[in-house]
Amino acid sequence: MSVLERITSEDAIALEDKYGAHNYHPLPVVLSRGKGVHVWDVEGKQYYDFLSAYSAVNQGHCHPKIVGAMTDQAQTLSLTSRAFYNDMLGRYEHYATNTFGYDKLLPMNTGAEAVETALKLCRKWAYEKKGIAENDAQIVVCENNFHGRTTTIISFSNDPVARTNFGPYTQGFLKIEYDNLEALERTLEEHPNVAGFLVEPIQGEAGVYVPSDGYLAGAKALCEKHNVLFIADEVQTGIARTGRLLATCGDCSCADKHCSGVPEVKADILILGKALSGGAYPVSAVLANDTIMEVIKPGNHGSTFGGNPIAAAVGIAALEVIKDENLAQNAFELGELFREEMNKFIPNCSVVNAVRGRGLLNAILINDTEDSSTAWDICMALKENGLLAKPTHGNIIRFAPPLVMTKDELLDCVSIITRTLQQFDNQ
Ligand SMILES: *Cc1c(COP(=O)(O)O)cnc(C)c1O
């Protein structure tokens, strides 16, 4: 079969099933086009995208400015490796460090690579600056974390599906309860060899768990007290998703597009990925100030593709779109509206228990057991009704549309969601 021939959904699924590893369980929809908040399947049916590739497509599908930057750069210079300088990387590093308020950026490609980079940076800082004895550094992580899929990262996961039979595991991690400052305090007091605290400002994969007010600021203060690096994994929450440029910007309630100027918490190490490219290209980054980043010397770390000219051009364009189109503010306002509308509906619907989230990173909790198929069945019905979303853990459905959505489109989506949930209420 020629790859250029048209293909039916059924055939496309059969091909993936036969020739692809079964490491995902996709909703049975085959997408062939995207524009803004919409995607289309191979049969031409239009959907609202309510996942945004796990918050990578915050700027909307195929944003012309990002696509333009990418295609221009692809036709000019795509890859030099870091063996040589290129004329785009420095400009991107300057723009991104300025945007987020850090001295330096280390460019990588995927979220997991950026997390790995942050862990290596933290350990090296611990040995060379904090004075922890060699091979003794510990990094504190949270239960139900999601930081990616590498051997080291799954070593400190507690999801058996992600972890079982991938051992032996990497040592050097202490796991504590999320959103529990006492647990963090106790751990830092009992373990003087802690180098860093790695945390998601909102646990996305785990089901959009929003921590208590003051948790992040409290955790940062404890880290400062114990000379421990606060490492924020904002791969999913960052780049305007939660109604602010970063979720660690906290509740300053300005919803300003440059809200990073008043951070609730300024992470010592900031990890970004996903929407750093608007979903156009794999671009991730670790940001830190000089006192930390200076421990990395030539040869210590690298990536053939990290910091390539296309990634740099795409990164600048993707961040410019966030600012130019006020997407943090839009996410803030639409998020408030979404939860308000859902909260009006929920008391009259037995199939949903609650809605929670920040900005346009939200989830509804389905009134059924974790191993039930209800959330999956609801996502199948949402698909029929023209909206794509996916369950996270069991009975939780995450709703994360592109941030370029309009108010009318959001209300249209709310009506699709409530209509679909009513179908299940009557069963
Ligand atoms: C998606 C995600 C990652 C991993 O990113 P990949 O690009 O899939 O490697 C890491 N941390 C968080 C919080 C994520 O949501």
The ligand as a Gaussian input file, in Angstrom:
#p B3LYP/6-31G(d) Opt

LIG

0 1
 C        4.606000      14.309000      29.812000
 C        5.362000      14.554000      31.052000
 C        6.720000      14.185000      31.174000
 C        7.447000      13.408000      30.126000
 O        7.500000      14.049000      28.891000
 P        7.858000      13.199000      27.573000
 O        8.033000      14.254000      26.519000
 O        6.692000      12.291000      27.318000
 O        9.102000      12.439000      27.860000
 C        7.379000      14.520000      32.338000
 N        6.743000      15.157000      33.345000
 C        5.455000      15.514000      33.277000
 C        4.812000      16.227000      34.412000
 C        4.708000      15.206000      32.138000
 O        3.414000      15.526000      32.075000

